[in-house]
């Protein structure tokens, strides 16, 4: 833009050759631009064209699809001009050019940008008024990218359908699409592949922006979808298509995505027919999904099923009537012959000329692929609605006094993008003539919805059956087997039987609350087990505990009532009440063994019993020592005995041993606190709620103190085995302590060898057994004498026993 004279010269140069016909130009209050490819490049002569430096050969192939788009634009403008509700009292005009090539379209673009035949660069948008207020076309990524920078730099709306790259509003601020981008097209193709469960696919494209963009997006969006791109290639027109297809067939790929322009797609399909490639699924991109010639190719049915991704097949009401009335091609054969002769004799043409278009009949135009028809129609209506809003139109008129600048027409919506809606089209090559059948839909708003007719009949092209063709690298593993990867692609694997407690599809471990057998097809829910109040063993233990507590409390009251009697004094006197209270509290701990365990319950069930039962044993130890001391040691060690009595040695020993044991219990509970845990490793089908034993070392210390006191008690009892009968408790204490040791040895043996929820109940039984050992060997005999043999509960009886013992000792 630094030298406007150059561009003006170019513009005047092209203007000298411009042609104005009723098909290319129509006057109106506001002018719309149209840029359509009315001629196709004859690529078979492309190298020759480069050598001869002439563009004549580019014009020899007329594009029916481009000419149909021109007619759709004319039809849409005329329909809007005849509308009484859209842009009332405002007329739209158009100027259409042929996009003959990427290098030959600048005359068209400069004409759109001009104002009265000139262009003034760097003018403010508020002052700048180009010839057109918006542009429809050109359709195709490469074509659009060529002209987009010139059009969008001045914020002239460019309504089009092309590469996802053009959605970048920073680089192309005024680009507006009327049909979905390549990104949306690729996303839908991936939805289609996943719908049928395919994962082993090939992607063929051409060496242009359209295919390159599609391949890049396909590789990006198949991540984490389970789809493997087994083969990919960008083909030139001179490539060896047969070799490519043989490679795909050798890899057992049955689904082939052809994301290419129609001339490339045509070569691929024809090569497949020639090479006898059979029973594949061919997914056609938008550019050739509605191709009218390929379905008629001889032998196309044997290559398999062709599924196209196209716009929704929305018909344009009255378009056929418009074409019959106004389109070219209705002249007689003599006129057509003259048109051919005229074109052959022409040396140069301009961008508003389409002589070969006169050879097309109305049927040719109507029957041509509708690939971009609705896109053009939608583009014109999009511009019209935007202009309707800018002119503040109502139902009757618009305010023509408002000056309309192109950038003002841009305000379509926030993203300038359309509602995404595609159709899945099945090529019915089994019919004559072939037809396109809509078998599925894809919508993106308000949310992604994708549906395909479940009765889709693959038997039209597959001789095997109605079932969906198979295109996977490996057969999916049966339930109970896992994938073991083979090779580079994740879709290729062998199947290995899952070990137990593994998910049946991935062999990942089942959830902690689930389990499964080896090769099982399901992860089953584990049952959570713990002793409950309602179970019979629990009921028996709780009733036994309640009876034990009542009995201990009754003995406590009996001893309190007979506190001054010889039997109570010989049993320990006031020490008996400490022992009974300790046994009662030890019994209470049994009640915390039932129902769902908690950390508090675990603490109470272990700590209460361990501490208070040890207090009771320390009392027994002191009591045994006192009896031996009175009868055997008092005479031999009078001073020691005197100190023991004077300083209440028995209570000091109980307090000291209890304090040491209390400290060990506190350390046990704090170093590694006892807590409730879920044992999920012992049984496959169960989760046992149990209490941890805590730190092993501190637990051993706690148990050692208790068992050591018991050992001392046994030792003193043995030393007093020949004492007077009323004072001889060696047998009862020995019995109770041996029962205590055997009970806990048995419990720990079972605990280490057998795992069951009933181990918790066995723990409670061990505590009850230990308490009963002391109760029935020490307190019950004394209670029996108090209640049923009161004659033995007298001072005289006890003195007689002591005298007899003294005489016996003297004689010996």
C-alpha positions, 0 to 999 in steps of 0.5 A: 500500500506504500504506492497507491499508483501501482495498485490504481494502474493494476485496477485500470488495467483489469478494468479495461477487460472487464465485462458486465452481464446481467448474471454478474452484476445487478444494481442496488442501494447496497452492493454485495460482492461475490467471488466464485470459482467458475472455472476449474484448473486443468491440473493434468496440463499444469506443468505445461502451463508453467512452461508456456506461461499462459493461463488459457488452459485454466479456463477450459474446464467449467465448474458446475458447482461454482456456477451453481453457487453464483445462481444461488447468490442471485436467487438469494438477493432476488428473494430478499429484494422481493421480501416485505419484512427483510430490508423493506424499501431497500434493494440489494445489488451484487457484483460477482467475479470468477475466482479463476486462480489464486493469482488471477483474482486480484482484479476482483478484490481490488474492484471490491475495495475501490471507490469510483475506480480508485483506492485511497490507502490508510484512510480511517474506517469512518471515512472509507466507503468501498464499493461493496459492504460485504463479500460472499466467497470464495469457497475453499481454504487456499482461495480464501487465505489468498484474498482474506488479508486484503479484504479483512484489513479494512474490516469488510465482512468476508462471509465464507466457509474455510479452514479453522485457521481463518477463525483467528480473529486477530489475523482475520478480524472480519472473517465470518463463516456460514458453515462449520470449520475443518475443526468441527468437521474433524470432530464429527468424523471422530464421533462417527468412527467412535459410534461404530467402534472402529479404532484402526483407520487411515487418513488420506489427504492432498498436499494443500491447506485444506488437507494439511489442516484436517490431518493436523486437527485429526491427529490432535483430536484423536488423543484419548479417544482410543482411535489409532491412525494406522496410516496417513499420507498427503497425495499429489495428483501424480502420486502412486495411488495404487501403491498407497491403497495396497499398503492400507489393505496390507495393514488390514485397515478397513476404514479410510478417511479421505479428507481431500478436494474432489479431484484427489478423492476421485483419483483415490476412489477410481484407483480403489476400483481399478485395484479391486480394493473391496469391502472398505468404509470410505469416509468422505469429507465435506468437499466431495461428500455430495459428488455427483459423478463418482457414485456412477463409476462402474464397479464402485459398489464393490469397494465398500460403503461410502459415508459422507459428511455434508451440510444438512440437506435443506432444500431452497424453496423455489430455487429450481423455478428460478433456475429454469426461468433465469439461468443460462443453458436454455438456448438451442443447440445451434447457439451452444455450438456457437458459444463453443466456437467463440470460446475456442477463438478467444485468446483472453477472457476476463473475471466476469465471463463464463462462456462455457456456462451457456452449455449447461442446462437447467437440469445440470445446475439443479442436479449439481452437488449442493455442497456449498449451496446452503452456505452461499444462501446463508451467507447472503441472508446473514449479511441482509439480517445484519444490514437490517439491524444497522439500518434500524428497520421495522416491519415497514421501512428502513432508515436509508439516511444512516451511512453504512460502513462495512465494519458496521455489518460485522456485528452478527454474533459474538464469535461470528460463527454459525450453529454447527449442524451436519448430516451423515450421508450414505451413498446408495450405490446399489440403487439406479440411479445412485442416491444420497440417503441422510442416515445421521445428524450432528449438532453442537448447540446447545450441546453436542448430539450425534445420532446415526440410524441404528438400522444403517444397512451395510449390506448394501455394499458388503456381501457378508452381513448386516453387521458393522464392518470390523476395523480394529487392530485387535479383537477386543478382550473378553471380560476377565482379560486385559490388554497387553500392548504389542507394537507402537499403536495402543490399539494393537494388543494381546489378551491376558487373563486378569488375576483376582481382585482386578477390574475385568476390563483393564485388569487394574485393581478393583476398588478397595470396596470390591473384589473379583476372582481370577478371570471374573467378569465383574468386580463385586462389592465386598461385605463389611463385617464386624461383630454386631449386637444382634449376633448370637455369639455377641449376645452370649458374651454380653449376657455373660459380662452382665452377669459377671458385673452383677456378681462382682458388684454383689460380692463388693456389697457382701464384703463391705457388709462383713468388712470386720469379719476374719474372712474379709480381713484374710482376703485382703481387707480394704485391698479386696475393694480395690481388686473388686473395683478393678475387676468390675471396670475390666469387665466393662471394657468387654461391652466395647467389642461390639458394633462398628469399631471406632478409634475411641472404642478400640482405645477403651476395649484394650486400655481399660482392661489392660490397666485395671486387670494389672492393678488387680494382679498387683494386689494379689501379688502383694497379698501373697507376699504379705502372707508369706511375710507374716508367717515366715519372714517376720521372725527371720527378718523382724526389722524388714517386716517392721519397716514394711508394716510401718510404711504401708509397704503393700500400698506403696508397691501397688501404687508404684507398679500401677504407676509404672504400668500406667506410664507404659499404657500411655506410651503404648497409646500415644507412640502409635495410637490404636485406631480402627482400620478396614482389613481388606487384605485378609479376605477377598470378599470381605472387609473386616473392621478391626482395631490395630494392636498399636506399637509392638514394642510398647505392647510387649512392655505393657504385657511384660509388666502384667505377666511379670507381676503374675509370675511374682504372685505365683512365686509367693503363692508357692512359698506359702503353700504350707500355711494354715488352711484359712490363709493358704491361697496358693492353690486358688491363686495358682489356678487363676494365674495359670488360667490367665496365662493359658487364656492369653496364650491361646488367644494370641495363637489363634489371632496369629493363625486364624483371621475372622471377625470372631477373633474380636469376640475371642478377645472379649472371651479371654478377658472374661475368662481372666476375670472369672479365674480370679473371681471364682478362685479367690472371691467366691470361696470366701463368699461361700464361707461368709454366707453358708459357713458362718462358723468358720468366719470367727476369730476363734476359728482362725486362732485355732488354725494359727495355733495348729500351724505353730505346733506343727512348725515346732515339732518339725 
